[in-house]
Amino acid sequence: MDQYIGKMLDNRYEILERIGVGGMAVVYKARCHRLNRLVAIKILKPELANDADFRRRFQAESQAVAMLSHVNIVGVYDVCQSDGLNYIVMELIDGMTLKQYMQKRGTPLKWQEALHFVSQVLRALDHAHSRGIIHRDIKPHNILVLRDGSIKVADFGIARLTSSQATLTQEALGSVHYISPEQAKGSIIDGRSDLYSVGVMLYEMLTGRLPFEGETPVSVAIQHINSVPIQPRELNPEIPVGLEAIVMKAMAPNPNHRYASAQEMLDAIQKFQEDPQAIPSDTIRVDEIEEPTRIIPTHDVREMAHSSDTEEDEYLDDEEEQGEHKPRRRFNPPPIAIAVAAILLFVIGIVIFLVNFIKSSIFAPAKEYTVPELLGYTVEELEKDPSILGDFQLEIGETIFSEDYEKGKICQQNPEADTKVKDGKTIIKVNISSGEEEKTMVDVTGWEASKALSLLQDDMELKVEQKYEYSPTIDQGYVISYTPTKGTILEKGDEVTIVISKGKEVSKVPVGNYVGLSLEQVQAQLDLLGLKVGSVKEYYSDDYAKGRVIWQSIAKDTQVDPGTVIDFQVSKGPEATQPPVTNPPVVATDAPVKKTITVDLSDYTGIITLKVTLGSTTVFDGSWNADEQGDFSREVTQNPGTTKRVTISINGETVESYNLEF
């Protein structure tokens, strides 16, 4: 059993299983317990980890690569040392290498599919090159193909370390097939070296073979330096001329003849895809390449000799034809004359071809094609029956979920069926169904309720029952729990339940009877209950001593929440009596006495319910607009020497009560 399986690195990464072995490291699947996610961990082999200089450069290179952030580059999360181990923590990819994909699918690939992969590789390289990082080991083994058809480039920066130590041994054979001539010679390299490797990959995908083969890495490396590969169209005539030109420019032996950048090569590919019939003007010239010596087979030599003899017989001297016996002599025109004549014939042929081509392009009406219906077919069915596509070519796009089409069938196409298109627009891009997306219950614990409902009801189309409970730990409005359990397979319309927090449960407290107590006593009792004193107003009272509570806004025994505010009225004591008047005026003892009852409504707004009583007599009982009518005022009369109790209630609550003497 592997010594690392089950081991915990840095008390964080638990090694689960081995998933790959390379020339410099072993790759494991692991779980990060801090973030609860699966990762890939690459552990350096001991012979490299023991080299202090290598460890130093490994740390520097890996940390630089960790700064890269691109959708087509495998993410590096961490660079660590633990218990003497040097390792990097990377994004875990669910897929296969491009090399495995080519072996499984079979080569050559259709050029549309090959460009689908290469374009993503170029975007990744453009991002890395812009940050000063060269890959140095671009090959199908380092390109990961995901289930949706997208790719991620792996091992950025690592190749730089291995290249300084690697020798051209049998172990290096996998990489040497893709290295640039300047790498093979040990010269200084730049981003154009990566583009050469991309050209080799594209060559392999389009032709089904590598440009150079050999029994040893050295023999392959020498061919990269000194030889020219067979033109791709000689191996696969279905490759468009323009695409062949792109491949050969990328693989130019001289870096100055290649594309200057990954973006420039990507632009060339995109321009080609817009018009696959066009031939680029910047193709590699023959005189830019050192053409290797070629051996002509023996039977070809004999045929050439026979042809030469025949030509000699046609050039006999006129005198010999007249019967005179003179030595035969051949007519040998000067080589310059032959070259000039050949060039003239070639130029004339080109002119005639261009005239005819331009005439047909200008005057011939553009041919229209009707786009066929491809939805519901598989790619294999289209390959078996070319008549379905007719004059069109297929470009495979993404693999996506579809409720309407089974897995493996075409579920989207562009342009749509029955659309009319002209010459040069005969490519149909299709997306392949991966089947209906399987719904599984998501862990929504701790989610805001609105977010959980949006996912479950709107996105997953489930029926959601909401329950509410108090929770000492989960804030109000957030999910406490859910059913069914996480990962349960669900179908549209299934019922699920989420329990939403009402926050911490708060116990109610009973209001006491505070009438007759001093305000200090009331304050002390309210503090114990967590209640608060609100407004305090003072009124004269014959029944309660000064400073004692004569009224409270909330009745006793009422259950309220902590923090509730209670208003009070406090006695000012009895109203002072007027001193006796000397020689009081003579007043008829039976004459009634008039008094005015006034209610201060400055603390109220709008319409209120007001009730004023004088003893058992109702002075006013109805609605009163405090904004428009202001304070309430009424004149009342009573027999002299009588005392009546005035009681004032607002909105059903008694706010004032006092004695009125006549």
C-alpha positions as CSV (number, residue, x, y, z in Angstrom):
1,M,0.0,0.0,0.0
2,D,1.2,3.5,-0.8
3,Q,2.9,5.1,2.3
4,Y,1.0,8.4,1.8
5,I,-2.5,7.0,1.5
6,G,-4.5,8.1,4.6
7,K,-1.8,10.6,5.7
8,M,-2.8,14.1,6.8
9,L,-0.5,16.9,5.5
10,D,-0.3,20.1,7.5
11,N,-3.3,18.9,9.6
12,R,-5.4,19.9,6.6
13,Y,-5.0,17.7,3.5
14,E,-6.0,14.0,3.8
15,I,-4.5,11.8,1.1
16,L,-7.2,9.6,-0.4
17,E,-5.7,7.8,-3.4
18,R,-3.0,7.8,-6.0
19,I,-4.2,9.1,-9.4
20,G,-1.0,9.5,-11.4
21,V,2.8,9.3,-11.6
22,G,5.1,11.6,-13.6
23,G,8.8,12.0,-14.1
24,M,9.2,14.2,-11.1
25,A,6.3,13.7,-8.9
26,V,3.4,11.5,-7.8
27,V,-0.1,12.9,-7.9
28,Y,-2.8,12.1,-5.3
29,K,-6.4,12.8,-4.8
30,A,-6.9,14.5,-1.4
31,R,-9.5,16.3,0.7
32,C,-9.0,19.8,2.1
33,H,-10.7,19.6,5.5
34,R,-10.4,23.3,6.1
35,L,-12.5,24.2,3.0
36,N,-14.2,20.8,2.6
37,R,-13.3,20.3,-1.1
38,L,-11.4,17.7,-3.1
39,V,-8.0,18.7,-4.5
40,A,-5.0,17.2,-6.4
41,I,-1.7,17.1,-4.6
42,K,1.6,16.6,-6.4
43,I,4.4,15.3,-4.2
44,L,8.0,15.6,-5.4
45,K,10.0,12.4,-5.7
46,P,12.7,12.1,-3.0
47,E,15.6,12.3,-5.5
48,L,14.4,15.8,-6.5
49,A,13.2,16.9,-3.0
50,N,16.6,16.3,-1.6
51,D,18.2,18.8,-3.9
52,A,18.2,22.1,-2.1
53,D,18.7,24.2,-5.3
54,F,15.8,22.4,-7.0
55,R,13.6,22.9,-3.9
56,R,14.4,26.6,-4.0
57,R,13.5,27.0,-7.7
58,F,10.5,24.7,-7.3
59,Q,9.1,27.1,-4.6
60,A,9.8,30.2,-6.7
61,E,8.3,28.7,-9.9
62,S,5.3,27.3,-8.3
63,Q,4.4,30.5,-6.4
64,A,4.7,32.4,-9.7
65,V,2.4,30.0,-11.4
66,A,0.0,30.2,-8.5
67,M,-0.5,33.9,-9.6
68,L,-2.1,32.7,-12.9
69,S,-5.9,32.8,-13.0
70,H,-7.5,31.6,-16.2
71,V,-10.4,29.3,-17.1
72,N,-8.1,27.2,-19.3
73,I,-5.2,26.7,-16.7
74,V,-5.3,24.3,-13.8
75,G,-5.4,26.4,-10.7
76,V,-2.6,26.1,-8.1
77,Y,-4.0,26.6,-4.6
78,D,-0.9,26.2,-2.4
79,V,2.8,25.4,-2.4
80,C,3.8,23.6,0.8
81,Q,6.4,21.8,2.8
82,S,5.4,19.3,5.5
83,D,7.3,16.6,7.3
84,G,10.1,16.9,4.8
85,L,7.7,16.6,1.8
86,N,7.5,19.3,-0.9
87,Y,4.2,19.4,-2.7
88,I,1.8,21.6,-4.5
89,V,-2.0,21.7,-4.1
90,M,-4.0,22.0,-7.3
91,E,-7.5,22.0,-8.7
92,L,-8.8,18.5,-9.1
93,I,-9.9,17.9,-12.7
94,D,-12.6,15.4,-13.6
95,G,-11.6,14.3,-17.1
96,M,-8.8,12.8,-19.2
97,T,-5.6,14.0,-21.0
98,L,-5.9,15.1,-24.6
99,K,-3.5,12.2,-25.4
100,Q,-6.0,9.7,-23.9
101,Y,-8.9,11.5,-25.7
102,M,-7.1,11.2,-29.1
103,Q,-6.4,7.5,-28.4
104,K,-10.0,6.8,-27.3
105,R,-11.7,8.8,-30.1
106,G,-9.2,7.8,-32.8
107,T,-7.2,10.2,-35.0
108,P,-7.2,12.1,-37.2
109,L,-9.7,14.4,-35.5
110,K,-12.0,16.6,-37.6
111,W,-10.3,19.9,-38.0
112,Q,-13.2,21.8,-36.3
113,E,-12.7,19.7,-33.2
114,A,-8.9,20.1,-33.3
115,L,-9.2,23.9,-33.5
116,H,-11.7,23.8,-30.6
117,F,-9.0,22.4,-28.4
118,V,-6.1,24.4,-29.7
119,S,-7.9,27.7,-29.4
120,Q,-8.3,27.1,-25.7
121,V,-4.7,26.2,-25.3
122,L,-3.6,29.4,-27.1
123,R,-5.8,31.5,-24.7
124,A,-4.1,29.8,-21.7
125,L,-0.7,30.5,-23.2
126,D,-1.5,34.1,-24.0
127,H,-2.5,34.6,-20.4
128,A,0.7,33.0,-19.1
129,H,3.0,34.7,-21.6
130,S,1.6,38.1,-20.7
131,R,2.8,37.4,-17.2
132,G,6.3,36.3,-18.2
133,I,5.7,32.5,-17.8
134,I,6.6,30.1,-20.5
135,H,5.3,26.5,-20.3
136,R,8.2,24.7,-22.1
137,D,6.5,21.3,-22.2
138,I,3.3,21.7,-24.2
139,K,2.1,18.3,-25.2
140,P,-1.2,16.4,-25.2
141,H,-0.2,14.6,-22.0
142,N,-0.3,18.0,-20.2
143,I,-3.7,19.1,-21.6
144,L,-6.7,17.9,-19.6
145,V,-10.1,17.5,-21.4
146,L,-13.2,18.1,-19.1
147,R,-16.5,16.4,-19.6
148,D,-18.0,19.6,-21.1
149,G,-15.4,19.7,-23.8
150,S,-13.4,22.5,-22.3
151,I,-9.7,22.0,-21.6
152,K,-7.2,23.0,-18.9
153,V,-3.4,23.3,-19.4
154,A,-1.4,21.6,-16.5
155,D,2.1,21.7,-15.2
156,F,2.9,25.4,-15.9
157,G,6.3,26.3,-14.5
158,I,7.2,22.7,-13.6
159,A,8.6,22.0,-17.1
160,R,11.2,24.8,-16.6
161,L,12.6,22.9,-13.6
162,T,12.7,19.5,-15.3
163,S,14.1,20.9,-18.5
164,S,17.2,22.0,-16.7
165,Q,17.9,18.5,-15.4
166,A,16.4,16.3,-18.1
167,T,18.6,14.5,-20.6
168,L,17.5,13.0,-23.9
169,T,16.9,9.6,-22.5
170,Q,14.1,7.2,-23.2
171,E,12.1,8.8,-20.3
172,A,12.1,12.1,-22.3
173,L,10.7,10.6,-25.5
174,G,7.2,11.7,-24.7
175,S,8.2,15.3,-24.5
176,V,10.9,15.4,-27.2
177,H,8.3,14.8,-29.9
178,Y,6.9,18.2,-29.2
179,I,9.9,20.3,-28.4
180,S,11.0,23.2,-30.5
181,P,14.4,23.2,-32.5
182,E,15.8,25.8,-30.1
183,Q,14.9,23.7,-27.1
184,A,16.6,20.7,-28.7
185,K,19.7,22.8,-29.3
186,G,19.7,24.2,-25.7
187,S,19.3,27.8,-27.0
188,I,17.4,30.6,-25.3
189,I,13.7,30.3,-25.8
190,D,10.6,32.5,-25.5
191,G,6.8,32.1,-25.9
192,R,7.3,31.2,-29.6
193,S,8.7,27.9,-28.5
194,D,5.4,27.0,-26.9
195,L,3.7,27.9,-30.2
196,Y,5.9,25.4,-32.0
197,S,4.7,22.7,-29.6
198,V,1.1,23.8,-30.3
199,G,1.8,23.4,-34.0
200,V,3.1,19.8,-33.4
201,M,-0.1,18.9,-31.4
202,L,-2.3,20.4,-34.1
203,Y,-0.3,18.4,-36.8
204,E,-0.8,15.2,-34.8
205,M,-4.6,15.8,-34.3
206,L,-5.1,16.6,-38.0
207,T,-3.0,13.8,-39.5
208,G,-3.1,11.1,-36.9
209,R,0.7,10.9,-36.6
210,L,3.6,12.9,-35.2
211,P,5.8,14.9,-37.6
212,F,9.0,13.2,-36.5
213,E,9.5,9.7,-35.2
214,G,12.6,7.9,-34.1
215,E,13.9,5.0,-31.9
216,T,15.7,7.3,-29.5
217,P,15.0,10.8,-28.1
218,V,18.3,12.1,-29.7
219,S,17.2,11.0,-33.2
220,V,13.8,12.7,-32.8
221,A,15.5,15.9,-31.5
222,I,17.9,16.0,-34.5
223,Q,14.9,15.8,-36.9
224,H,13.3,18.8,-35.2
225,I,16.6,20.7,-35.9
226,N,17.4,19.5,-39.4
227,S,14.3,18.1,-41.1
228,V,11.1,19.3,-42.6
229,P,7.9,17.2,-41.9
230,I,5.6,15.9,-44.6
231,Q,3.0,18.4,-45.5
232,P,-0.2,17.6,-43.5
233,R,-2.4,17.5,-46.6
234,E,-0.2,14.7,-48.1
235,L,-1.3,12.6,-45.1
236,N,-4.9,13.9,-44.9
237,P,-6.2,15.6,-48.0
238,E,-9.4,16.8,-46.1
239,I,-7.3,19.4,-44.2
240,P,-8.1,22.8,-45.7
241,V,-5.1,24.6,-47.4
242,G,-5.5,27.6,-45.1
243,L,-5.3,25.4,-42.0
244,E,-2.2,23.5,-43.3
245,A,-0.5,26.9,-43.7
246,I,-1.3,27.8,-40.1
247,V,0.3,24.5,-38.9
248,M,3.4,24.9,-40.9
249,K,3.9,28.5,-39.8
250,A,3.6,27.5,-36.2
251,M,6.2,24.8,-36.8
252,A,8.6,27.0,-38.7
253,P,12.2,26.0,-37.6
254,N,13.2,29.7,-37.4
255,P,11.3,31.3,-34.5
256,N,11.2,34.6,-36.4
257,H,9.0,32.9,-39.1
258,R,6.4,31.7,-36.5
259,Y,3.6,33.6,-35.1
260,A,4.9,36.4,-32.8
261,S,2.4,35.6,-30.0
262,A,-0.3,33.2,-29.0
263,Q,-2.9,35.9,-29.7
264,E,-1.6,36.3,-33.2
265,M,-1.9,32.6,-33.9
266,L,-5.4,32.6,-32.3
267,D,-6.4,35.5,-34.6
268,A,-5.2,33.6,-37.6
269,I,-7.3,30.6,-36.6
270,Q,-10.4,32.7,-36.0
271,K,-9.9,34.3,-39.4
272,F,-9.6,30.9,-41.0
273,Q,-12.8,29.7,-39.3
274,E,-14.7,32.7,-40.7
275,D,-13.6,31.7,-44.2
276,P,-12.1,28.1,-44.4
277,Q,-11.7,28.4,-48.2
278,A,-9.3,31.4,-48.0
279,I,-5.6,30.9,-48.3
280,P,-3.4,33.0,-46.0
281,S,-0.8,35.2,-47.6
282,D,1.8,34.6,-44.9
283,T,2.6,30.9,-45.6
284,I,6.1,29.6,-45.1
285,R,8.3,29.8,-48.3
286,V,10.3,26.9,-49.4
287,D,13.5,28.9,-49.4
288,E,13.1,29.6,-45.7
289,I,13.4,25.9,-44.9
290,E,16.5,23.7,-45.4
291,E,15.1,21.0,-47.6
292,P,16.6,17.6,-46.7
293,T,18.1,15.4,-49.4
294,R,15.6,12.9,-50.8
295,I,16.5,9.6,-52.4
296,I,14.7,8.8,-55.7
297,P,13.7,5.1,-56.0
298,T,15.5,3.0,-58.7
299,H,12.5,2.4,-60.9
300,D,11.9,6.2,-61.0
301,V,15.4,6.7,-62.2
302,R,14.9,4.2,-65.0
303,E,11.7,5.9,-66.1
304,M,13.5,9.2,-66.2
305,A,16.3,7.8,-68.3
306,H,13.8,6.3,-70.8
307,S,12.0,9.6,-71.1
308,S,15.3,11.3,-71.8
309,D,16.2,8.8,-74.6
310,T,12.8,9.4,-76.3
311,E,13.4,13.1,-76.3
312,E,16.8,12.7,-77.9
313,D,15.2,10.8,-80.9
314,E,12.9,13.7,-81.5
315,Y,15.8,16.1,-82.0
316,L,17.6,14.5,-85.0
317,D,19.5,16.7,-87.5
318,D,17.7,17.5,-90.8
319,E,20.6,16.2,-92.9
320,E,20.3,12.8,-91.3
321,E,16.6,12.7,-92.2
322,Q,17.6,13.4,-95.8
323,G,19.7,10.3,-95.9
324,E,23.1,11.8,-95.3
325,H,25.2,9.7,-92.9
326,K,26.3,12.3,-90.4
327,P,26.8,11.9,-86.7
328,R,23.6,12.5,-84.7
329,R,23.6,15.4,-82.3
330,R,21.1,16.5,-79.7
331,F,19.5,19.9,-79.5
332,N,20.2,21.1,-76.0
333,P,18.6,24.5,-75.3
334,P,20.4,26.7,-72.7
335,P,19.2,26.1,-69.1
336,I,18.3,29.8,-68.8
337,A,16.0,29.6,-71.8
338,I,14.3,26.6,-70.4
339,A,13.8,28.4,-67.0
340,V,12.5,31.6,-68.7
341,A,10.0,29.6,-70.8
342,A,8.8,27.6,-67.8
343,I,8.3,30.8,-65.8
344,L,6.4,32.4,-68.8
345,L,4.1,29.4,-69.1
346,F,3.5,29.4,-65.4
347,V,2.6,33.1,-65.3
348,I,0.3,32.8,-68.3
349,G,-1.4,29.9,-66.6
350,I,-1.9,31.9,-63.4
351,V,-3.3,34.9,-65.4
352,I,-5.8,32.7,-67.2
353,F,-6.8,31.0,-64.0
354,L,-7.3,34.3,-62.2
355,V,-9.3,35.8,-65.1
356,N,-11.6,32.8,-65.1
357,F,-11.9,32.8,-61.3
358,I,-12.7,36.5,-61.1
359,K,-15.2,36.3,-63.9
360,S,-17.0,33.4,-62.2
361,S,-16.9,35.2,-58.8
362,I,-18.3,38.4,-60.2
363,F,-20.9,37.2,-62.6
364,A,-21.9,33.8,-61.2
365,P,-24.7,34.1,-58.7
366,A,-23.7,32.9,-55.2
367,K,-25.0,29.5,-54.5
368,E,-27.4,29.1,-51.6
369,Y,-27.7,26.1,-49.3
370,T,-30.5,25.1,-47.0
371,V,-29.3,24.1,-43.5
372,P,-30.4,20.6,-42.6
373,E,-32.1,19.5,-39.4
374,L,-29.5,17.9,-37.1
375,L,-31.3,17.9,-33.8
376,G,-31.8,14.4,-32.4
377,Y,-28.9,12.9,-34.4
378,T,-25.7,11.6,-32.9
379,V,-22.3,12.5,-34.4
380,E,-21.8,8.8,-35.3
381,E,-25.0,8.8,-37.2
382,L,-23.9,11.8,-39.2
383,E,-20.5,10.2,-40.0
384,K,-22.2,7.0,-41.2
385,D,-24.6,8.9,-43.5
386,P,-22.8,11.9,-45.1
387,S,-25.9,12.7,-47.1
388,I,-27.6,14.2,-44.0
389,L,-24.9,16.9,-43.8
390,G,-24.6,17.3,-47.6
391,D,-22.4,20.3,-48.4
392,F,-22.1,21.3,-44.8
393,Q,-19.3,20.6,-42.3
394,L,-19.8,19.9,-38.6
395,E,-18.2,21.8,-35.8
396,I,-18.7,20.2,-32.3
397,G,-19.2,22.7,-29.5
398,E,-20.0,22.0,-25.9
399,T,-21.7,19.2,-24.0
400,I,-24.7,20.6,-22.2
401,F,-27.7,19.4,-20.1
402,S,-30.9,19.0,-22.1
403,E,-34.4,17.9,-21.1
404,D,-35.5,17.4,-24.7
405,Y,-32.7,15.2,-26.1
406,E,-31.1,12.0,-24.8
407,K,-27.4,11.9,-23.9
408,G,-25.1,11.9,-26.9
409,K,-27.6,13.5,-29.3
410,I,-27.3,16.9,-30.9
411,C,-29.5,19.3,-28.9
412,Q,-28.5,22.7,-30.4
413,Q,-27.3,23.8,-33.8
414,N,-26.2,27.1,-35.3
415,P,-27.4,28.1,-37.9
416,E,-30.9,26.7,-37.3
417,A,-32.5,24.2,-39.7
418,D,-34.0,25.5,-42.9
419,T,-31.9,28.7,-42.8
420,K,-30.5,29.8,-46.2
421,V,-26.7,30.3,-46.3
422,K,-24.3,31.2,-49.1
423,D,-20.9,29.7,-50.1
424,G,-18.3,29.9,-47.4
425,K,-20.9,29.7,-44.6
426,T,-21.4,26.0,-44.6
427,I,-20.3,25.2,-41.1
428,I,-22.9,24.1,-38.6
429,K,-21.8,24.3,-34.9
430,V,-23.6,21.8,-32.7
431,N,-23.9,21.2,-28.9
432,I,-24.2,17.7,-27.6
433,S,-26.7,16.6,-24.9
434,S,-25.4,15.1,-21.7
435,G,-28.9,14.1,-20.7
436,E,-31.3,15.8,-18.3
437,E,-29.5,17.4,-15.4
438,E,-30.0,15.2,-12.3
439,K,-31.4,17.2,-9.4
440,T,-30.1,16.4,-5.9
441,M,-30.9,18.0,-2.6
442,V,-28.5,20.8,-1.7
443,D,-27.3,21.6,1.8
444,V,-29.0,24.9,2.5
445,T,-28.2,25.0,6.2
446,G,-27.3,28.6,7.2
447,W,-28.6,30.1,3.9
448,E,-30.8,33.2,3.9
449,A,-34.3,31.9,3.5
450,S,-35.0,33.9,0.3
451,K,-31.8,32.5,-1.4
452,A,-32.8,28.9,-0.5
453,L,-36.3,29.4,-1.8
454,S,-35.0,30.9,-5.0
455,L,-32.8,27.8,-5.6
456,L,-35.3,25.2,-4.6
457,Q,-38.5,26.7,-6.0
458,D,-37.3,28.7,-9.1
459,D,-34.2,26.8,-10.2
460,M,-34.9,23.2,-9.2
461,E,-38.7,23.6,-9.5
462,L,-39.5,21.8,-6.2
463,K,-42.4,22.4,-3.8
464,V,-41.1,23.9,-0.6
465,E,-42.9,23.7,2.7
466,Q,-41.7,26.4,5.1
467,K,-41.6,25.9,8.9
468,Y,-40.5,28.4,11.5
469,E,-38.8,27.7,14.8
470,Y,-36.8,29.6,17.5
471,S,-33.1,29.0,17.4
472,P,-30.4,30.0,20.0
473,T,-27.7,29.9,17.3
474,I,-29.2,30.7,13.9
475,D,-30.2,34.3,13.1
476,Q,-33.8,35.1,12.3
477,G,-34.6,34.5,8.6
478,Y,-31.9,31.9,8.0
479,V,-32.4,28.1,7.4
480,I,-32.0,25.9,10.5
481,S,-32.5,22.5,8.8
482,Y,-34.1,20.8,5.8
483,T,-35.4,17.5,4.5
484,P,-34.7,15.2,2.6
485,T,-31.0,14.8,3.3
486,K,-28.2,16.2,1.1
487,G,-27.6,14.3,-2.1
488,T,-31.1,12.8,-2.3
489,I,-32.1,12.5,-6.0
490,L,-35.2,14.6,-6.7
491,E,-37.5,15.2,-9.6
492,K,-39.4,18.2,-10.7
493,G,-42.4,18.9,-8.3
494,D,-41.0,16.9,-5.4
495,E,-41.7,18.3,-1.9
496,V,-39.0,19.4,0.4
497,T,-39.1,21.2,3.8
498,I,-37.0,23.9,5.2
499,V,-37.1,25.1,8.8
500,I,-36.5,28.9,9.1
501,S,-35.2,30.5,12.3
502,K,-37.4,33.0,14.2
503,G,-34.3,34.0,16.1
504,K,-33.8,33.5,19.8
505,E,-36.9,32.8,21.8
506,V,-37.7,35.7,24.2
507,S,-39.6,35.0,27.4
508,K,-42.5,37.4,28.2
509,V,-42.6,39.2,31.6
510,P,-45.7,40.3,33.6
511,V,-46.4,44.0,34.3
512,G,-46.9,44.8,38.0
513,N,-49.2,47.2,39.8
514,Y,-47.2,50.4,40.3
515,V,-50.0,52.8,41.3
516,G,-49.3,54.3,44.8
517,L,-45.5,53.6,44.5
518,S,-42.8,56.3,44.2
519,L,-41.2,56.7,40.9
520,E,-37.9,55.4,42.4
521,Q,-39.6,52.2,43.5
522,V,-41.1,51.8,40.1
523,Q,-37.8,52.3,38.3
524,A,-36.1,49.7,40.5
525,Q,-38.8,47.1,39.8
526,L,-38.8,47.7,36.0
527,D,-35.0,47.3,35.9
528,L,-35.4,43.8,37.4
529,L,-37.9,42.9,34.7
530,G,-36.0,44.5,31.9
531,L,-38.8,47.1,31.3
532,K,-38.3,50.8,30.8
533,V,-39.9,54.0,32.1
534,G,-41.4,56.1,29.4
535,S,-43.0,59.6,29.7
536,V,-43.9,60.9,33.2
537,K,-46.5,63.6,33.6
538,E,-47.5,65.3,36.9
539,Y,-51.1,66.0,37.9
540,Y,-52.8,67.3,41.1
541,S,-54.4,64.6,43.1
542,D,-56.4,64.5,46.3
543,D,-56.1,60.7,46.5
544,Y,-52.3,60.2,46.3
545,A,-49.5,62.0,48.0
546,K,-47.0,64.0,46.0
547,G,-44.5,61.8,44.0
548,R,-46.7,58.8,44.0
549,V,-47.9,57.1,40.8
550,I,-51.6,57.6,40.1
551,W,-51.7,55.9,36.6
552,Q,-49.8,53.5,34.4
553,S,-50.2,53.0,30.6
554,I,-50.1,49.2,30.7
555,A,-52.4,47.3,33.1
556,K,-51.0,45.0,35.7
557,D,-50.5,41.3,34.8
558,T,-50.1,42.1,31.1
559,Q,-47.4,39.8,29.5
560,V,-44.9,41.9,27.5
561,D,-41.5,41.5,25.9
562,P,-38.4,42.7,27.7
563,G,-37.6,46.3,26.8
564,T,-41.3,47.4,26.7
565,V,-41.8,51.0,27.6
566,I,-44.5,52.1,30.2
567,D,-45.7,55.6,30.7
568,F,-46.7,57.0,34.1
569,Q,-48.7,59.9,35.7
570,V,-47.4,61.1,39.1
571,S,-49.2,63.1,41.7
572,K,-48.3,66.7,42.5
573,G,-50.4,66.5,45.6
574,P,-53.7,68.3,46.3
575,E,-54.2,71.6,44.5
576,A,-53.6,74.5,47.0
577,T,-56.7,76.2,48.3
578,Q,-57.2,80.0,47.9
579,P,-56.9,82.0,51.2
580,P,-60.2,83.4,52.6
581,V,-61.2,86.8,51.0
582,T,-61.9,89.7,53.4
583,N,-65.2,91.1,52.8
584,P,-66.1,88.7,50.1
585,P,-68.6,90.0,47.6
586,V,-72.2,89.2,48.2
587,V,-73.2,86.4,45.9
588,A,-76.5,84.8,45.6
589,T,-76.1,81.4,47.2
590,D,-78.2,79.7,44.5
591,A,-76.3,81.2,41.5
592,P,-74.5,78.5,39.5
593,V,-70.7,78.6,39.1
594,K,-69.0,78.3,35.8
595,K,-65.6,76.5,35.2
596,T,-63.7,75.6,32.1
597,I,-62.2,72.2,31.5
598,T,-59.2,72.3,29.2
599,V,-57.3,69.2,27.7
600,D,-53.7,69.8,26.5
601,L,-53.5,67.9,23.2
602,S,-50.1,69.2,22.0
603,D,-48.6,65.6,22.2
604,Y,-51.2,64.2,19.8
605,T,-51.7,64.4,16.0
606,G,-54.6,63.6,13.7
607,I,-58.0,62.3,14.8
608,I,-58.2,60.8,18.3
609,T,-61.0,59.4,20.4
610,L,-61.7,61.8,23.4
611,K,-63.9,61.3,26.4
612,V,-64.3,63.9,29.2
613,T,-66.6,63.4,32.2
614,L,-67.5,65.6,35.1
615,G,-68.5,63.3,37.9
616,S,-71.2,61.1,36.3
617,T,-71.9,63.6,33.6
618,T,-70.4,63.2,30.1
619,V,-69.0,66.5,28.9
620,F,-67.7,65.1,25.5
621,D,-67.4,61.7,24.0
622,G,-66.3,61.4,20.3
623,S,-63.7,62.1,17.7
624,W,-61.4,65.1,17.9
625,N,-58.9,66.3,15.2
626,A,-56.0,67.5,17.2
627,D,-54.3,69.0,14.1
628,E,-57.3,71.1,13.1
629,Q,-59.1,71.8,16.4
630,G,-56.2,72.1,18.7
631,D,-56.6,71.7,22.5
632,F,-60.0,70.7,23.9
633,S,-61.9,73.3,26.0
634,R,-65.5,73.2,27.5
635,E,-67.3,75.4,30.0
636,V,-69.3,73.6,32.7
637,T,-71.5,74.9,35.5
638,Q,-72.3,73.5,38.9
639,N,-73.9,74.7,42.1
640,P,-71.5,76.6,44.3
641,G,-69.7,74.7,47.0
642,T,-69.7,71.4,45.1
643,T,-66.6,69.3,44.0
644,K,-66.7,67.1,40.9
645,R,-64.1,64.6,39.6
646,V,-62.9,65.4,36.1
647,T,-61.8,62.3,34.1
648,I,-60.1,62.5,30.7
649,S,-59.6,59.4,28.4
650,I,-57.8,59.5,25.1
651,N,-58.0,56.5,22.7
652,G,-59.6,54.4,25.4
653,E,-56.9,55.1,28.1
654,T,-57.3,57.4,31.1
655,V,-54.7,60.1,30.9
656,E,-55.8,62.5,33.6
657,S,-58.1,62.6,36.6
658,Y,-58.6,65.5,39.1
659,N,-61.2,67.2,41.3
660,L,-62.8,70.4,40.2
661,E,-64.4,72.6,42.9
662,F,-67.2,75.1,42.2
